[in-house]
Amino acid sequence: MSDRAPSLLASYYLYQATANCVFFAPVFFVYYLWQPLLNVYMNRLVDSRLRATMLSLQSLVARLALAAVVALLGLGTATVGLAPTLAAGAAAVGLVGGVLLATAPV
């Protein structure tokens, strides 16, 4: 093993930590901000007999959606690069958010 191996390994881990913070932090921030708000809403709407089942189902669907979004972001980054992927993700979030706001009950 060469003398450069530890410094290369440290550089690699620093790069990975930085990339993960920049790339995945917004996804997880939205997920973990959204989850408690949705749980409060579900607790108010669902009867106590079904509450545990519905909260469990909601958690499962949210985790599957998060896995799909992270996979799509990873595929987009590998295909076209980070900047276009983040721009497309921001546009998609803006579009979906606009539709939800336009169709929200008053």
C-alpha positions as a Markdown table, in Angstrom:
| # | Residue | x | y | z |
|---|---|---|---|---|
| 1 | Met | 0.0 | 0.0 | 0.0 |
| 2 | Ser | 1.4 | 3.4 | -1.0 |
| 3 | Asp | 1.8 | 6.4 | 1.2 |
| 4 | Arg | -0.8 | 8.2 | -0.8 |
| 5 | Ala | -3.6 | 5.7 | -0.1 |
| 6 | Pro | -4.7 | 7.1 | 3.2 |
| 7 | Ser | -4.9 | 10.7 | 1.8 |
| 8 | Leu | -6.8 | 9.4 | -1.3 |
| 9 | Leu | -9.2 | 7.5 | 1.0 |
| 10 | Ala | -9.7 | 10.6 | 3.2 |
| 11 | Ser | -10.3 | 12.7 | 0.1 |
| 12 | Tyr | -12.9 | 10.3 | -1.2 |
| 13 | Tyr | -14.8 | 10.2 | 2.1 |
| 14 | Leu | -14.7 | 14.0 | 2.3 |
| 15 | Tyr | -16.1 | 14.2 | -1.2 |
| 16 | Gln | -18.8 | 11.6 | -0.4 |
| 17 | Ala | -19.9 | 13.4 | 2.8 |
| 18 | Thr | -20.1 | 16.7 | 1.0 |
| 19 | Ala | -22.0 | 15.3 | -2.0 |
| 20 | Asn | -24.5 | 13.6 | 0.3 |
| 21 | Cys | -25.1 | 16.7 | 2.3 |
| 22 | Val | -25.7 | 18.8 | -0.8 |
| 23 | Phe | -27.7 | 16.3 | -2.7 |
| 24 | Phe | -29.7 | 14.4 | -0.1 |
| 25 | Ala | -30.3 | 17.0 | 2.6 |
| 26 | Pro | -33.1 | 18.8 | 0.7 |
| 27 | Val | -34.9 | 15.5 | 0.1 |
| 28 | Phe | -34.7 | 14.4 | 3.7 |
| 29 | Phe | -35.6 | 17.9 | 5.0 |
| 30 | Val | -38.8 | 17.9 | 3.0 |
| 31 | Tyr | -39.6 | 14.3 | 4.0 |
| 32 | Tyr | -39.0 | 14.8 | 7.7 |
| 33 | Leu | -40.8 | 18.2 | 7.7 |
| 34 | Trp | -43.8 | 16.8 | 5.9 |
| 35 | Gln | -44.2 | 13.6 | 7.9 |
| 36 | Pro | -45.2 | 15.1 | 11.3 |
| 37 | Leu | -47.6 | 17.6 | 9.7 |
| 38 | Leu | -49.3 | 14.7 | 7.8 |
| 39 | Asn | -49.5 | 12.6 | 11.0 |
| 40 | Val | -51.4 | 15.4 | 12.8 |
| 41 | Tyr | -53.8 | 15.7 | 9.9 |
| 42 | Met | -54.3 | 11.9 | 9.9 |
| 43 | Asn | -54.9 | 11.8 | 13.6 |
| 44 | Arg | -57.7 | 14.3 | 13.3 |
| 45 | Leu | -59.4 | 12.7 | 10.4 |
| 46 | Val | -59.1 | 8.9 | 11.1 |
| 47 | Asp | -61.3 | 7.0 | 13.6 |
| 48 | Ser | -59.3 | 5.6 | 16.5 |
| 49 | Arg | -60.0 | 2.0 | 15.4 |
| 50 | Leu | -58.2 | 2.5 | 12.1 |
| 51 | Arg | -55.6 | 5.1 | 13.2 |
| 52 | Ala | -52.7 | 2.8 | 13.6 |
| 53 | Thr | -53.3 | 1.0 | 10.3 |
| 54 | Met | -53.7 | 4.2 | 8.4 |
| 55 | Leu | -50.6 | 5.8 | 10.0 |
| 56 | Ser | -48.6 | 2.7 | 9.1 |
| 57 | Leu | -49.9 | 2.7 | 5.6 |
| 58 | Gln | -49.1 | 6.4 | 5.2 |
| 59 | Ser | -45.6 | 5.8 | 6.5 |
| 60 | Leu | -45.1 | 2.9 | 4.0 |
| 61 | Val | -46.3 | 5.0 | 1.1 |
| 62 | Ala | -44.1 | 7.9 | 2.1 |
| 63 | Arg | -41.0 | 5.7 | 2.4 |
| 64 | Leu | -41.7 | 4.1 | -1.0 |
| 65 | Ala | -42.2 | 7.6 | -2.6 |
| 66 | Leu | -38.9 | 8.8 | -1.0 |
| 67 | Ala | -37.1 | 5.7 | -2.3 |
| 68 | Ala | -38.4 | 6.4 | -5.8 |
| 69 | Val | -37.5 | 10.1 | -5.7 |
| 70 | Val | -33.9 | 9.3 | -4.5 |
| 71 | Ala | -33.5 | 6.6 | -7.2 |
| 72 | Leu | -34.8 | 9.0 | -9.9 |
| 73 | Leu | -32.4 | 11.7 | -8.6 |
| 74 | Gly | -29.5 | 9.3 | -8.6 |
| 75 | Leu | -30.4 | 8.1 | -12.1 |
| 76 | Gly | -30.7 | 11.7 | -13.3 |
| 77 | Thr | -27.4 | 12.7 | -11.8 |
| 78 | Ala | -25.6 | 9.7 | -13.3 |
| 79 | Thr | -27.1 | 10.4 | -16.7 |
| 80 | Val | -27.1 | 14.2 | -17.2 |
| 81 | Gly | -25.2 | 15.6 | -14.1 |
| 82 | Leu | -26.1 | 17.2 | -10.8 |
| 83 | Ala | -27.1 | 20.7 | -11.9 |
| 84 | Pro | -29.6 | 19.7 | -14.6 |
| 85 | Thr | -31.0 | 17.0 | -12.2 |
| 86 | Leu | -31.5 | 19.5 | -9.4 |
| 87 | Ala | -33.0 | 22.0 | -11.8 |
| 88 | Ala | -35.5 | 19.4 | -13.1 |
| 89 | Gly | -36.3 | 18.4 | -9.6 |
| 90 | Ala | -36.9 | 22.0 | -8.6 |
| 91 | Ala | -39.2 | 22.5 | -11.6 |
| 92 | Ala | -41.1 | 19.3 | -10.8 |
| 93 | Val | -41.6 | 20.4 | -7.2 |
| 94 | Gly | -42.7 | 23.9 | -8.3 |
| 95 | Leu | -45.2 | 22.4 | -10.8 |
| 96 | Val | -46.7 | 20.0 | -8.3 |
| 97 | Gly | -46.8 | 22.6 | -5.6 |
| 98 | Gly | -48.6 | 25.0 | -8.0 |
| 99 | Val | -51.1 | 22.4 | -9.0 |
| 100 | Leu | -51.8 | 21.6 | -5.3 |
| 101 | Leu | -52.2 | 25.2 | -4.4 |
| 102 | Ala | -54.5 | 25.9 | -7.4 |
| 103 | Thr | -56.7 | 23.0 | -6.5 |
| 104 | Ala | -56.7 | 23.3 | -2.7 |
| 105 | Pro | -60.1 | 23.8 | -1.1 |
| 106 | Val | -60.7 | 27.2 | 0.3 |
